[in-house]
Amino acid sequence: MKVAKQVPSLDFHDDLPVRQANSNNNVTARIPVKLLVLDYDGTISSLNVARTKSRVPEKTRVMLQRIGRFIPIAIVTTKDLSFVMPRTSFAHAWSAVSGLEAKINGKILRKKGYLCRLKRVSLALEYARSRLTGYGIEIEEKRDMNCRTIAFCVDWRWAQGTEKAMNEANKVAVYCEELGLKVVGYGRQPFFDVYPLPVDKGGALEEMLKELKSKNGVLYMGDTEADNPAFERSDVSVGVVHKETCVEKLACDYLVKFEDVSSFLGRLLANHFLFDSSFPMIRRNFEKVRRQCTRE
């Protein structure tokens, strides 16, 4: 895996590209929401804070607590359960480490096939520690509820000498791939995750919907292309835009700024969970429209 350099993101404003691509795309959509599914990092919590200080902002948390009294809320995240559950007590279900482990209806569920590959994860983790010590690169272990390390994250956003740190991180990524592990990058963001086997947030969402016996009315919110499979399996897909978001790579239908997430949730609550594309903080994702028009 080649780690990408950071470059400026697209500006998010009223004149997103190809607004005029198809007049039918300006029709207001109104869709009942029965289940709210959220990514964590960059969607309901800020990316640019230390892991120990990661929290859901108060305004967003209050809105989610209110929403949770009326409809179920689920979290689909790359974080592990021990990290995300205490920070999202308003949720009713969690799919952690991109679907490797979940807690739904009080039960712990695990994806089949990863336990036999944990030796490789251990070897990769040992190599990463030996290679990255002294660069200011953080290695975040992701553990299951039995305290086994099942994945890890290499994060150089706080490193001194970003270029050199990124090069060293890239060597770790290559080694992990040589071991047969799955390395997942996130566009312009200065970190990647290492998993024992391929993961898919769309598959994680589908398993969650089966357990919750939910068939429609799903609103999913995320901020990276790793959320695209979940966007595509949702009735309403909303991409959250911050300075590191690659808008041009998101497969969501709508966009909202990170700082407007609490306002959007409040409007959804006030509208009795009827999503309305004319909400003032919501924009159509015209990059997706452009791609569709190009294919046609």
C-alpha positions as CSV (number, residue, x, y, z in Angstrom):
1,M,0.0,0.0,0.0
2,K,1.3,3.4,-0.9
3,V,0.4,6.0,1.7
4,A,-1.0,9.1,0.1
5,K,0.4,12.6,0.8
6,Q,-2.1,15.1,2.2
7,V,-3.4,17.7,-0.3
8,P,-6.1,20.3,0.1
9,S,-9.7,19.0,0.0
10,L,-12.5,20.4,-2.1
11,D,-14.3,23.4,-0.6
12,F,-17.8,22.7,0.6
13,H,-20.2,25.4,-0.5
14,D,-23.4,26.0,-2.3
15,D,-21.8,25.8,-5.7
16,L,-20.6,22.2,-5.7
17,P,-19.7,20.9,-9.2
18,V,-22.3,19.9,-11.7
19,R,-25.3,21.3,-10.0
20,Q,-27.0,21.4,-13.3
21,A,-26.1,17.9,-14.4
22,N,-29.7,16.6,-14.2
23,S,-32.7,18.7,-13.4
24,N,-34.3,15.7,-11.7
25,N,-31.7,15.9,-9.0
26,N,-33.2,19.1,-7.6
27,V,-36.4,17.3,-6.6
28,T,-36.9,17.4,-2.8
29,A,-36.6,14.0,-1.2
30,R,-38.6,13.1,1.9
31,I,-37.8,9.8,3.5
32,P,-38.9,8.4,6.9
33,V,-36.0,7.4,9.1
34,K,-36.5,4.4,11.4
35,L,-32.8,3.6,12.3
36,L,-29.9,6.1,12.6
37,V,-26.5,4.5,11.9
38,L,-23.3,6.5,12.5
39,D,-19.6,6.3,11.9
40,Y,-17.6,7.7,14.8
41,D,-14.3,9.4,13.9
42,G,-14.8,12.4,11.7
43,T,-18.6,12.0,11.8
44,I,-19.7,12.6,15.3
45,S,-16.3,13.1,16.9
46,S,-13.4,15.3,15.8
47,L,-10.4,13.7,14.1
48,N,-7.9,16.3,15.2
49,V,-7.7,15.3,18.9
50,A,-5.6,12.8,20.8
51,R,-7.2,9.4,21.2
52,T,-7.6,9.9,25.0
53,K,-9.5,13.1,24.4
54,S,-11.9,11.9,21.7
55,R,-15.5,12.7,22.6
56,V,-18.8,13.4,20.9
57,P,-19.3,17.2,21.1
58,E,-21.9,18.2,23.7
59,K,-24.5,19.6,21.3
60,T,-24.3,16.5,19.1
61,R,-24.4,14.2,22.1
62,V,-27.5,15.9,23.5
63,M,-29.3,15.6,20.2
64,L,-28.4,11.9,19.9
65,Q,-29.6,11.2,23.5
66,R,-33.0,12.8,22.5
67,I,-33.2,10.9,19.2
68,G,-32.4,7.6,21.0
69,R,-35.6,7.9,23.0
70,F,-37.6,7.5,19.8
71,I,-35.6,5.4,17.3
72,P,-32.6,3.1,17.6
73,I,-29.1,4.4,17.0
74,A,-26.3,2.2,15.9
75,I,-22.5,2.8,15.5
76,V,-20.4,1.3,12.8
77,T,-16.8,2.2,13.4
78,T,-13.1,1.2,13.0
79,K,-12.7,1.7,16.8
80,D,-13.0,-1.3,19.2
81,L,-15.9,-1.8,21.5
82,S,-14.0,-0.9,24.7
83,F,-13.2,2.5,23.2
84,V,-16.4,3.4,21.5
85,M,-19.2,2.1,23.8
86,P,-18.4,4.4,26.8
87,R,-18.3,7.4,24.4
88,T,-21.6,6.6,22.7
89,S,-23.9,5.5,25.6
90,F,-26.9,6.9,23.6
91,A,-26.5,4.0,21.0
92,H,-28.4,0.7,21.1
93,A,-26.0,-1.3,19.0
94,W,-22.3,-1.2,17.9
95,S,-20.3,-2.8,15.1
96,A,-16.7,-2.3,16.0
97,V,-13.3,-2.8,14.2
98,S,-15.2,-2.5,10.9
99,G,-17.4,-5.4,11.7
100,L,-15.0,-7.9,13.3
101,E,-16.8,-7.6,16.6
102,A,-20.3,-6.3,17.4
103,K,-22.6,-5.9,20.4
104,I,-26.2,-6.1,19.4
105,N,-29.2,-6.8,21.6
106,G,-26.8,-7.4,24.5
107,K,-24.9,-10.2,22.6
108,I,-21.3,-10.1,21.5
109,L,-21.0,-11.3,17.9
110,R,-17.7,-11.9,16.0
111,K,-16.9,-12.3,12.3
112,K,-15.8,-15.8,11.3
113,G,-12.3,-16.4,10.2
114,Y,-10.1,-13.8,11.9
115,L,-9.0,-15.7,15.0
116,C,-6.8,-18.0,13.1
117,R,-4.9,-15.0,11.6
118,L,-4.1,-13.2,14.8
119,K,-0.5,-14.6,14.8
120,R,0.1,-12.5,11.7
121,V,-1.4,-9.4,13.3
122,S,1.0,-10.0,16.3
123,L,4.0,-10.3,13.9
124,A,3.0,-7.1,12.1
125,L,2.5,-5.2,15.3
126,E,5.9,-6.2,16.6
127,Y,7.5,-5.1,13.3
128,A,5.6,-1.8,13.4
129,R,6.8,-1.1,17.0
130,S,10.4,-1.9,16.1
131,R,10.3,0.3,13.0
132,L,8.3,3.3,14.1
133,T,9.8,4.0,17.6
134,G,11.2,7.5,17.9
135,Y,9.1,9.1,15.1
136,G,6.2,10.2,17.2
137,I,3.9,7.8,15.4
138,E,1.1,6.4,17.4
139,I,0.2,2.7,17.2
140,E,-3.3,2.1,18.4
141,E,-4.2,-1.5,19.2
142,K,-7.7,-2.6,18.6
143,R,-8.8,-5.4,21.0
144,D,-11.8,-7.6,21.2
145,M,-13.8,-8.1,24.4
146,N,-11.4,-10.9,25.4
147,C,-8.5,-8.4,25.2
148,R,-6.9,-10.0,22.1
149,T,-5.4,-7.6,19.7
150,I,-7.3,-8.2,16.5
151,A,-6.2,-5.1,14.4
152,F,-4.2,-1.9,14.8
153,C,-3.9,1.6,13.5
154,V,-0.7,3.4,12.5
155,D,-1.2,7.2,12.9
156,W,1.4,9.8,12.1
157,R,-0.7,13.0,12.4
158,W,1.2,14.1,15.5
159,A,4.7,13.1,14.2
160,Q,7.6,15.4,13.9
161,G,9.0,15.3,10.4
162,T,5.9,14.2,8.6
163,E,7.5,13.2,5.4
164,K,10.0,10.8,7.0
165,A,7.3,9.4,9.3
166,M,5.0,8.8,6.4
167,N,7.8,6.9,4.5
168,E,8.4,4.7,7.5
169,A,4.7,4.1,7.9
170,N,4.6,3.1,4.3
171,K,7.3,0.4,4.9
172,V,5.1,-1.0,7.7
173,A,2.1,-1.1,5.4
174,V,4.1,-3.0,2.7
175,Y,5.3,-5.6,5.4
176,C,1.7,-6.1,6.6
177,E,0.5,-6.8,3.0
178,E,3.3,-9.3,2.5
179,L,2.0,-11.1,5.6
180,G,-1.4,-11.3,3.9
181,L,-3.0,-8.8,6.1
182,K,-5.5,-6.1,4.9
183,V,-4.3,-2.5,5.0
184,V,-6.9,0.2,4.7
185,G,-6.1,3.8,4.1
186,Y,-8.5,6.7,4.3
187,G,-7.7,9.1,1.4
188,R,-5.9,12.2,2.7
189,Q,-6.0,11.2,6.3
190,P,-2.6,10.5,7.9
191,F,-3.3,7.0,9.3
192,F,-4.1,3.5,8.1
193,D,-5.6,0.4,9.7
194,V,-4.3,-3.1,9.6
195,Y,-6.9,-6.0,9.7
196,P,-6.5,-9.8,9.8
197,L,-8.8,-10.1,6.8
198,P,-10.8,-7.9,4.4
199,V,-13.4,-5.8,6.1
200,D,-16.4,-4.0,4.7
201,K,-18.6,-1.5,6.6
202,G,-21.5,-2.4,4.2
203,G,-21.3,-6.0,5.3
204,A,-21.1,-4.9,8.9
205,L,-24.2,-2.8,8.4
206,E,-26.1,-5.7,6.8
207,E,-25.3,-8.0,9.7
208,M,-26.5,-5.4,12.1
209,L,-29.7,-4.9,10.2
210,K,-30.4,-8.6,10.3
211,E,-29.8,-8.7,14.1
212,L,-32.0,-5.7,14.6
213,K,-34.6,-7.0,12.2
214,S,-34.6,-3.7,10.3
215,K,-35.4,-3.7,6.6
216,N,-35.8,0.0,5.6
217,G,-35.7,3.5,6.8
218,V,-31.9,3.4,7.4
219,L,-30.0,6.7,7.5
220,Y,-26.2,6.3,7.5
221,M,-23.7,9.0,8.2
222,G,-19.9,8.7,7.5
223,D,-17.0,10.8,6.3
224,T,-14.6,8.6,4.2
225,E,-14.7,6.3,1.1
226,A,-14.5,3.4,3.6
227,D,-18.2,4.3,4.4
228,N,-19.2,3.9,0.7
229,P,-20.4,0.3,1.0
230,A,-22.6,1.3,3.9
231,F,-23.8,4.4,2.0
232,E,-24.9,2.1,-0.8
233,R,-26.9,-0.1,1.5
234,S,-28.8,2.7,3.2
235,D,-32.1,4.5,2.3
236,V,-30.5,7.9,3.2
237,S,-26.8,8.4,2.9
238,V,-25.2,11.6,4.3
239,G,-21.5,12.3,4.1
240,V,-19.9,14.5,6.8
241,V,-17.5,17.1,5.4
242,H,-14.4,18.4,7.2
243,K,-11.1,19.6,6.0
244,E,-9.8,16.1,5.4
245,T,-12.8,14.7,3.6
246,C,-12.4,13.6,-0.1
247,V,-15.8,14.7,-1.2
248,E,-15.1,13.5,-4.8
249,K,-14.7,9.9,-3.5
250,L,-17.9,9.7,-1.4
251,A,-20.8,7.6,-2.7
252,C,-23.4,9.3,-0.4
253,D,-26.4,11.2,-1.8
254,Y,-26.1,14.2,0.5
255,L,-23.5,16.2,2.4
256,V,-23.4,18.1,5.7
257,K,-20.6,20.0,7.3
258,F,-19.1,18.5,10.5
259,E,-20.0,21.6,12.4
260,D,-23.6,21.4,11.3
261,V,-24.2,17.7,12.4
262,S,-25.9,18.7,15.6
263,S,-28.2,21.1,13.7
264,F,-29.1,18.5,11.2
265,L,-29.9,16.0,13.9
266,G,-32.0,18.6,15.6
267,R,-33.9,19.3,12.4
268,L,-34.5,15.5,11.9
269,L,-35.9,15.2,15.4
270,A,-38.1,18.3,15.0
271,N,-39.4,16.9,11.7
272,H,-40.5,13.7,13.4
273,F,-37.7,11.7,11.7
274,L,-38.8,12.6,8.2
275,F,-35.5,13.3,6.3
276,D,-36.0,16.2,4.0
277,S,-33.3,17.1,1.4
278,S,-34.4,20.7,1.7
279,F,-33.1,21.0,5.2
280,P,-30.9,24.2,5.1
281,M,-27.7,22.5,6.2
282,I,-28.0,19.6,3.6
283,R,-26.5,19.7,0.1
284,R,-26.8,17.2,-2.7
285,N,-23.5,15.4,-3.5
286,F,-23.1,16.6,-7.0
287,E,-19.8,14.7,-7.4
288,K,-21.8,11.5,-7.2
289,V,-24.3,12.9,-9.7
290,R,-21.5,13.8,-12.1
291,R,-20.1,10.3,-11.9
292,Q,-23.5,8.8,-12.6
293,C,-24.0,11.1,-15.6
294,T,-20.6,10.3,-16.9
295,R,-21.3,6.5,-16.8
296,E,-24.6,7.0,-18.5
